Amino acid sequence: MKKILSVLFISIIYQAASAQQDGFWDQQRSITKELIVSAGERTIFKADDFPIGTTELIYRITILDDNQQLATSLISLLKAIPDPTGISQGSAGAVFLMSKISGDDKCNYVIFTSNDLATAYQKTGKTDNACFNQNMPLSKDAKRLTIDKSSCMQSSSSSLWFGFQSSNWIMKQKIVLEIVPWVDNKLSRGWTLANRKTVINQCKTSSLARKMVNSDDFCICVEEKIQKKYKFQEFQKMLAIEQAKDYKDFGDLCFVETGASKMQNEAFRTRAIDFEKRGDYSNAIAQYNLIIADRKATVKDYSAIGFDYILTKQYAKAIKFLKEGEKLDETELLIKLRLAHAYLLNDDYKNAKAIYKEYQSQNVTDTVSWVEKMKQDFQVFKTAGLNSDDFDKVLKLVK
């Protein structure tokens, strides 16, 4: 028998060593409690304050006769098993976790997830609502409760209530209860599903998120960055102004990383073009300014806003933005043509003439010549009521 147990022990250790470790047995939060139960009576014990991220519990119950001591504590056994999978290999694990010594007495026990149920059990012996009920008297027992299989671990409470009933109607019993929690490293940071949703929902109320048609990817990105930097308890205790700063800083990063910035700016461009088609150049300018403020404006954006400023007779602003766009691409002739227009309508014929003359033999696109586009623009200006005596001078200049 000893040989068999030795083989089982070696097998368990080997399986544990091979298992991937993603948590730890929390020795600091383990519980060892000696309970005295009067003959034929019931008692309850509250095991509480399990650490955040507890996904499994190992407990051992041992009934001792007077003056008996445990041969080996539960936590010392678990030190040899670094991963919970090592104690879940059938009956071998249960045998290994059993006390090497126990008394002749027996008891039955139950586990509850609320104080009210445990108190009712102590008074009446009612076990209907127990999450676990060992109704066959035992002198020793050891079990593993997991969050995915045991209803005892699925309660929102961080406490469990153990109830014991003595089967000795003559003498008191001494019961030793040992509990050791397994803490999942990731879950120990406190980022439960509900807590992640809290951060995501808060992100969706930000001014940046409200501008987006769909902010899901953006807010998930923000939540993941906050989760990586803080434990939930740490983030929750921060001042509102400190949390707001993190939402903003991480939001700026995620705005680019998720492509939200690009999609938003494309939406601004689409709206600007729609306004231009309706002749609403002021609102078109407002859309382009949003892109420029995001520092994502292209040479075409600067060209378009410059032309809109010309059509609204804001020539100085037109020159400013067209020159900014020119810095992005010195070969873009459409923006140079519009800059010449802005100079001309701003009564700066000298600067306008130099630009018109320099590029008159080239094309502004692959199919439209500089002169042809210039004539088209002059007609647009006249239709919009922007007349200049210099139009004819320029036309003669480039013949």
C-alpha positions in Angstrom: 0.0 0.0 0.0 2.8 2.4 0.9 4.5 1.6 -2.5 1.2 2.4 -4.3 0.8 5.8 -2.5 4.5 6.6 -3.2 3.9 6.1 -6.9 0.7 8.2 -6.8 2.5 10.9 -5.0 5.4 11.0 -7.6 2.8 11.0 -10.4 1.0 14.0 -8.9 4.2 16.0 -8.5 5.3 15.3 -12.1 1.9 16.4 -13.4 2.0 19.6 -11.3 5.6 20.4 -12.5 4.5 20.0 -16.1 1.5 22.2 -15.7 1.6 25.9 -16.7 1.6 28.1 -13.7 -0.8 31.1 -14.0 -1.4 31.7 -10.2 -0.3 30.7 -6.8 -1.4 29.1 -3.5 -1.9 32.1 -1.2 -0.2 31.0 2.0 -0.7 34.4 3.6 -4.5 34.1 3.3 -4.7 30.4 4.2 -7.0 29.5 7.1 -6.4 26.9 9.8 -9.2 26.8 12.5 -9.7 24.3 15.3 -13.4 24.0 16.2 -14.8 22.3 19.3 -18.3 20.8 18.7 -20.3 19.7 21.7 -21.8 16.2 21.6 -24.7 16.0 19.1 -24.5 19.8 18.4 -24.0 21.9 15.3 -21.5 24.8 14.8 -20.7 27.1 11.9 -17.5 28.9 10.9 -17.2 31.8 8.5 -14.3 31.6 6.1 -14.0 35.1 4.5 -11.9 37.7 2.8 -10.6 35.4 0.1 -8.2 37.4 -2.0 -9.4 39.0 -5.3 -8.8 36.5 -8.1 -9.5 33.4 -6.1 -10.7 30.8 -8.5 -10.2 27.6 -6.5 -10.1 26.5 -2.9 -8.6 23.4 -1.3 -9.9 22.5 2.1 -9.3 19.6 4.4 -11.3 18.6 7.4 -9.8 16.4 10.1 -11.5 15.1 13.3 -9.0 14.5 16.1 -9.2 12.7 19.4 -8.0 14.6 22.5 -4.3 15.4 22.4 -3.8 14.3 18.8 -2.0 16.7 16.4 -2.0 16.9 12.6 1.0 15.1 11.2 1.4 17.5 8.2 -0.4 20.8 7.6 -2.3 21.3 4.4 -0.2 24.2 3.2 3.0 22.2 3.6 1.5 19.6 1.3 0.4 22.2 -1.3 3.9 23.6 -1.4 4.9 20.5 -3.3 2.0 21.1 -5.8 2.6 24.5 -7.5 -0.5 24.2 -9.8 -4.1 23.2 -8.9 -4.1 20.7 -11.8 -1.7 18.6 -9.8 -4.3 17.8 -7.2 -7.2 17.1 -9.5 -6.0 13.8 -10.9 -8.7 11.5 -9.6 -8.7 9.8 -6.2 -4.9 10.0 -5.9 -5.0 13.7 -5.2 -7.7 13.2 -2.6 -5.7 10.5 -0.8 -2.6 12.7 -0.8 -4.4 15.6 0.8 -6.0 13.5 3.5 -4.7 13.7 7.1 -2.2 11.0 8.0 -4.0 10.9 11.4 -7.5 11.3 12.5 -9.7 10.2 15.4 -12.4 7.6 15.5 -15.2 10.2 15.6 -17.1 11.3 12.6 -19.1 14.3 11.5 -21.1 15.5 8.5 -20.7 19.0 7.2 -22.2 21.5 4.8 -21.1 24.7 3.0 -23.2 27.8 2.5 -22.7 31.1 0.6 -24.6 33.3 3.0 -24.8 34.0 6.7 -28.6 33.6 6.9 -28.5 30.1 5.4 -25.7 29.1 7.8 -27.5 30.5 10.8 -30.7 28.7 9.9 -28.7 25.5 9.6 -27.2 25.9 13.0 -30.7 26.3 14.5 -32.6 23.8 12.5 -30.2 21.6 10.7 -31.8 22.5 7.4 -29.4 21.9 4.4 -31.7 22.4 1.4 -29.9 25.5 0.2 -26.3 24.4 0.9 -23.9 24.7 -2.0 -22.3 21.5 -0.8 -23.6 18.8 1.6 -21.6 15.9 3.0 -24.4 14.0 4.7 -22.4 10.8 5.3 -20.3 11.2 8.5 -16.6 11.1 7.9 -13.5 11.2 10.1 -11.6 13.2 7.5 -12.2 14.7 4.1 -10.4 16.9 1.5 -11.9 18.6 -1.5 -11.2 21.1 -4.3 -13.8 23.7 -5.1 -13.4 25.4 -8.5 -15.2 28.5 -9.9 -16.2 26.6 -13.1 -17.7 23.6 -11.3 -18.8 24.5 -7.8 -21.7 26.7 -7.0 -19.9 27.5 -3.8 -17.4 29.5 -5.8 -19.8 31.2 -8.1 -21.4 33.5 -5.4 -20.6 37.2 -5.5 -19.7 36.9 -1.8 -16.0 36.5 -0.9 -17.0 34.3 2.1 -18.1 30.8 2.7 -19.8 29.3 5.8 -18.9 25.8 6.9 -21.3 24.0 9.1 -20.5 20.9 11.2 -22.7 18.5 13.1 -21.2 16.1 15.6 -22.2 12.4 15.3 -20.8 11.8 18.8 -23.8 12.0 21.2 -21.7 11.6 24.3 -18.4 13.5 24.0 -17.3 16.7 22.3 -15.4 16.7 19.1 -12.3 18.6 17.9 -12.4 19.5 14.2 -9.5 21.0 12.3 -10.6 23.0 9.2 -7.8 24.1 6.8 -8.5 26.2 3.7 -6.0 27.4 1.1 -7.1 29.6 -1.9 -5.6 29.5 -5.4 -5.2 33.0 -6.8 -5.3 33.5 -10.6 -2.5 36.0 -11.5 -4.6 37.9 -14.1 -7.9 37.9 -12.1 -6.0 39.0 -9.0 -5.7 42.5 -10.6 -9.5 42.8 -10.1 -10.5 43.2 -13.7 -13.7 41.2 -13.7 -16.1 41.4 -16.6 -18.3 43.9 -14.7 -15.3 46.1 -13.8 -14.1 46.1 -17.5 -17.6 47.1 -18.6 -17.5 50.0 -16.1 -14.4 51.5 -17.6 -15.6 51.0 -21.2 -19.0 52.6 -20.4 -17.1 55.6 -18.8 -14.9 55.9 -21.9 -18.0 56.1 -24.1 -19.1 59.2 -22.4 -15.9 61.1 -23.3 -16.1 63.9 -25.8 -13.7 62.0 -28.2 -15.8 58.9 -28.1 -19.1 60.8 -28.7 -17.7 62.1 -32.0 -17.4 58.6 -33.3 -20.1 56.6 -35.1 -18.9 53.5 -33.4 -16.5 53.8 -30.4 -16.4 50.1 -29.4 -12.8 49.4 -30.6 -11.6 52.7 -29.3 -12.9 52.2 -25.8 -11.7 48.6 -25.6 -8.3 49.9 -26.5 -8.5 52.5 -23.7 -9.7 49.9 -21.2 -6.9 47.5 -22.1 -4.3 50.2 -21.5 -5.8 51.1 -18.1 -6.0 47.5 -17.2 -2.3 46.9 -18.0 -1.2 49.9 -16.0 -3.4 49.6 -12.9 -5.1 47.0 -10.7 -8.8 47.8 -10.7 -8.7 48.7 -7.0 -5.9 51.2 -7.6 -7.7 52.8 -10.5 -11.0 52.9 -8.5 -9.3 54.8 -5.7 -7.8 57.5 -7.9 -9.2 61.0 -7.9 -11.7 61.8 -10.7 -9.3 64.3 -12.2 -6.6 61.6 -12.3 -8.8 59.1 -14.0 -9.9 61.8 -16.5 -6.2 62.4 -17.4 -5.7 58.7 -18.0 -8.8 58.5 -20.2 -7.5 61.5 -22.2 -3.9 60.3 -22.5 -4.8 56.7 -23.4 -7.6 58.1 -25.6 -5.1 60.1 -27.7 -3.0 56.9 -28.2 -6.0 54.7 -29.1 -7.5 57.3 -31.4 -4.6 56.7 -33.7 -3.9 53.0 -33.0 -7.5 51.9 -33.7 -7.8 53.9 -36.9 -10.6 56.0 -35.3 -8.7 59.2 -36.2 -8.5 58.2 -39.9 -12.2 57.3 -40.0 -13.3 60.4 -38.3 -11.3 62.6 -40.6 -12.7 60.9 -43.6 -16.2 61.7 -42.2 -15.2 65.3 -41.9 -14.0 65.4 -45.5 -17.2 63.8 -46.7 -19.3 66.4 -44.9 -17.1 69.2 -46.1 -17.6 68.1 -49.7 -21.4 68.0 -49.2 -21.4 71.5 -47.8 -19.3 72.7 -50.8 -21.8 71.2 -53.2 -24.5 73.2 -51.5 -22.5 76.4 -51.6 -22.2 76.4 -47.8 -18.5 77.2 -47.6 -18.5 78.4 -44.0 -19.5 74.9 -42.7 -17.1 73.3 -45.2 -14.3 75.4 -43.7 -15.3 74.2 -40.2 -15.0 70.6 -41.2 -11.5 71.1 -42.6 -10.5 73.0 -39.5 -11.4 69.9 -37.4 -9.0 67.8 -39.5 -6.2 70.4 -39.2 -6.7 70.6 -35.5 -6.1 66.8 -35.3 -2.9 67.4 -37.2 -3.9 64.9 -39.9 -4.6 67.4 -42.7 -3.2 66.5 -46.2 -2.1 68.9 -48.9 -5.5 68.4 -50.5 -7.2 69.5 -47.3 -5.2 72.7 -47.2 -5.9 73.3 -50.9 -9.7 72.8 -50.3 -9.9 75.0 -47.3 -7.9 77.7 -49.0 -10.3 77.7 -52.0 -13.2 77.9 -49.6 -11.7 80.9 -47.9 -11.2 82.6 -51.3 -14.9 82.0 -52.1 -15.9 83.6 -48.7 -13.5 86.6 -49.5 -11.2 85.7 -46.6 -8.1 86.1 -48.7 -5.5 86.5 -45.9 -6.6 83.2 -44.3 -6.6 81.6 -47.7 -3.0 82.6 -48.3 -2.0 81.4 -44.8 -3.5 77.9 -45.2 -2.4 77.5 -48.8 1.2 78.3 -47.9 0.9 75.8 -45.0 -0.2 73.1 -47.5 2.5 74.1 -50.0 5.1 73.0 -47.4 3.7 69.5 -47.4 4.2 69.0 -51.1 6.1 71.5 -53.3 5.1 69.7 -56.4 1.3 70.1 -55.9 0.4 72.6 -58.6 -3.3 72.9 -57.7 -2.4 74.5 -54.4 0.0 76.9 -56.1 -2.7 77.9 -58.6 -5.1 78.7 -55.7 -2.4 80.6 -53.9 -1.9 82.7 -57.1 -5.7 83.3 -57.0 -5.6 84.4 -53.4 -2.8 86.9 -54.1 -4.7 88.2 -57.1 -8.0 88.8 -55.3 -6.1 90.3 -52.4 -4.7 93.0 -54.8 -1.2 91.5 -54.9 -0.8 91.2 -58.6 3.0 91.0 -58.5 3.1 87.8 -56.5 0.1 86.4 -58.4 1.8 87.1 -61.8 5.0 85.4 -60.8 3.2 82.1 -60.0 0.8 82.2 -63.0 3.8 82.8 -65.3 6.0 80.1 -63.8 3.7 77.1 -64.2 1.6 78.1 -67.2 3.1 75.4 -69.4 2.3 72.5 -67.0 -0.8 70.5 -66.0 -2.4 70.6 -62.6 -3.6 67.0 -63.0 -2.9 64.3 -65.6 -5.6 65.6 -67.8 -6.2 69.3 -67.0 -3.7 72.0 -67.9 -2.7 74.9 -65.7 -4.3 77.4 -68.1 -7.5 75.5 -68.5 -8.0 75.1 -64.7 -7.2 78.8 -64.2 -10.0 79.8 -66.7 -12.4 77.4 -64.9 -11.6 79.0 -61.5 -12.1 82.6 -62.9 -15.5 81.6 -64.1 -16.4 80.2 -60.6 -15.2 83.4 -59.0 -17.4 85.5 -61.3 -20.4 83.3 -60.6 -19.8 83.8 -56.9 -19.6 87.6 -57.4 -15.8 87.8 -57.0 -14.7 90.0 -59.9 -11.3 91.5 -60.6 -10.0 93.7 -63.4 -6.9 91.6 -63.3 -8.5 88.5 -64.6 -8.1 89.7 -68.2 -4.5 90.8 -67.6 -3.6 87.3 -66.3 -5.4 85.6 -69.3 -3.3 87.7 -71.7 -0.2 86.9 -69.7 -0.5 83.2 -70.2 -1.5 83.1 -73.9 
